[in-house]
Every structure is written in C-alpha cells, then in structure tokens.
C-alpha cells in the first residue's frame, strides 16, 4: 500500500508540476 500511495503522490506531483509549467510558459508566450 505504501508503494501505491507513493506512486499516486508522485503522479499527482507530476501533474501539478506540468500544469504549473504550462501556465508559466503561457505567461511567457503572452508577455
């Protein structure tokens, strides 16, 4: 179970990081 939770947390962090990165790129493109 701990490995599954770690995998889910990593997947969530990757998804959030990708979203933040895309938002930053959008800001740079619009600037």
Phi and psi restraints in degrees (value plus and minus 20) as a CYANA .aco file:
   2 UNK   PHI     -82.0   -42.0
   2 UNK   PSI     -57.1   -17.1
   3 UNK   PHI     -88.3   -48.3
   3 UNK   PSI     -57.6   -17.6
   4 UNK   PHI     -85.5   -45.5
   4 UNK   PSI     -62.2   -22.2
   5 UNK   PHI     -85.4   -45.4
   5 UNK   PSI     -60.6   -20.6
   6 UNK   PHI     -84.2   -44.2
   6 UNK   PSI     -60.2   -20.2
   7 UNK   PHI     -84.3   -44.3
   7 UNK   PSI     -62.9   -22.9
   8 UNK   PHI     -85.1   -45.1
   8 UNK   PSI     -61.5   -21.5
   9 UNK   PHI     -84.3   -44.3
   9 UNK   PSI     -59.8   -19.8
  10 UNK   PHI     -87.0   -47.0
  10 UNK   PSI     -61.1   -21.1
  11 UNK   PHI     -83.6   -43.6
  11 UNK   PSI     -60.5   -20.5
  12 UNK   PHI     -85.6   -45.6
  12 UNK   PSI     -63.2   -23.2
  13 UNK   PHI     -83.3   -43.3
  13 UNK   PSI     -60.3   -20.3
  14 UNK   PHI     -83.5   -43.5
  14 UNK   PSI     -61.3   -21.3
  15 UNK   PHI     -86.4   -46.4
  15 UNK   PSI     -63.0   -23.0
  16 UNK   PHI     -85.5   -45.5
  16 UNK   PSI     -63.2   -23.2
  17 UNK   PHI     -82.3   -42.3
  17 UNK   PSI     -59.6   -19.6
  18 UNK   PHI     -86.9   -46.9
  18 UNK   PSI     -58.1   -18.1
  19 UNK   PHI     -86.5   -46.5
  19 UNK   PSI     -63.9   -23.9
  20 UNK   PHI     -84.8   -44.8
  20 UNK   PSI     -62.2   -22.2
  21 UNK   PHI     -82.4   -42.4
  21 UNK   PSI     -61.7   -21.7
  22 UNK   PHI     -86.9   -46.9
  22 UNK   PSI     -55.5   -15.5
  23 UNK   PHI     -87.2   -47.2
  23 UNK   PSI     -60.3   -20.3
  24 UNK   PHI     -84.9   -44.9
  24 UNK   PSI     -61.7   -21.7
  25 UNK   PHI     -84.1   -44.1
  25 UNK   PSI     -59.8   -19.8
  26 UNK   PHI     -80.7   -40.7
  26 UNK   PSI     -61.6   -21.6
  27 UNK   PHI     -84.4   -44.4
  27 UNK   PSI     -60.2   -20.2
  28 UNK   PHI     -87.4   -47.4
  28 UNK   PSI     -60.8   -20.8
  29 UNK   PHI     -84.6   -44.6
  29 UNK   PSI     -58.3   -18.3
  30 UNK   PHI     -98.9   -58.9
  30 UNK   PSI     -41.2    -1.2
